């Protein structure tokens, strides 16, 4: 109603991404983190590391950064960190949000098909990322993860300097010697085939070490030294809903995570298994996004839970906006997992899941809830039930 009335009155209005670009980014060095996966964690790492280094960055991030207790800050320094979302801008602007962010430097973590309600196919996704990288000025820089072949192809067309990172020997910044120690990851990073340093990150998983390496490479490009970068990463306090421990009762740990795309589910499951070796890992999955409620990822989800000891899936809701022949089925997912020898169960609603977990979990279990929504407050309800 407000937008309709503004139109009737002839009052101009902007989308949030337009306003961010116009009022905040034009007077700062805009550092944009883009990609299908890892945007929130990587942009939070970057903002935190810049803050620890004394730069007082501004930031706009799609998650609550624990070090700041918020997802936005104007900042007093030259840098502004933005999580660059490829989703559409507004009802009146179907271009991607990140096209408004005036990037001076960018990180590109990964590119896969996602947002099935917005993009027709992978080619449409690649097109918007090509438009984004074309915005980078010649004097800018693009940190590109060469572990992803789509990223490598798109980075190859950028007019700015491209700085590669990944696990391959051809990368400028290379991750190696990964060691998982509970929730902490130790790893070495080479710069042009020479050891740059050894780092400690208070997060598990190779994907998070790669995210940190992107931050290392960008901060080095901006002129920050090894010690400042190291301290910034080591002091990272995390992001809400990213492998966040919500509580522990009677030796049962309950975790909240935002993972919903099959790749994110797979990497999160692997990281959690590394973080809690020897403990039974139960994944509780709610397919809630516009993409995960559709059958487009039905088969891929069947291969996304390999590290889990048990999978509990809720039927997706709502489904009334998805044609019947395009709907994702948790029942079929569970059948596919069972055919592969995994313990898996499907339930229609959250109450049924809580009843099942209450009778099933035991001391030593790690219960990880994967959803991009509130999931009927299942985390706190489970913790109360276990008390």
ABEGO torsion letter per residue (X at the ends): XAAAAAAAAGBBBBBAAAAAAAAAAAABBBBBBBEABGAAAAAAAAAAAAAAAGAGBBBBBABBBAAAGBABBAEABABBBBBBBABBABAABABBAAAAAGBABBBBABBBBBGAAABABAAAAAAAAAAAAAABBAABBBBBBAABAAAAAAAAABABBBBBBEABAABABBBBGBBBBEABBBBBBBBGGBBAEBBBBABBEAAAAAAAAAAAAAAAAAGBBAAAAAAAAAABAEBBGBGBBAEBBGGBBBBBBABABAAAAAAAAAAAAAABBGBBBBBBBBBABAAAABAAAAAAAAAAAAABABBBBBBBOBAAABBAAABBBAAAAAAAAAAAGBBBBBBABAAAAAAAAAAABBBGBBBBBBBABAGGGAAAAAAAAAX
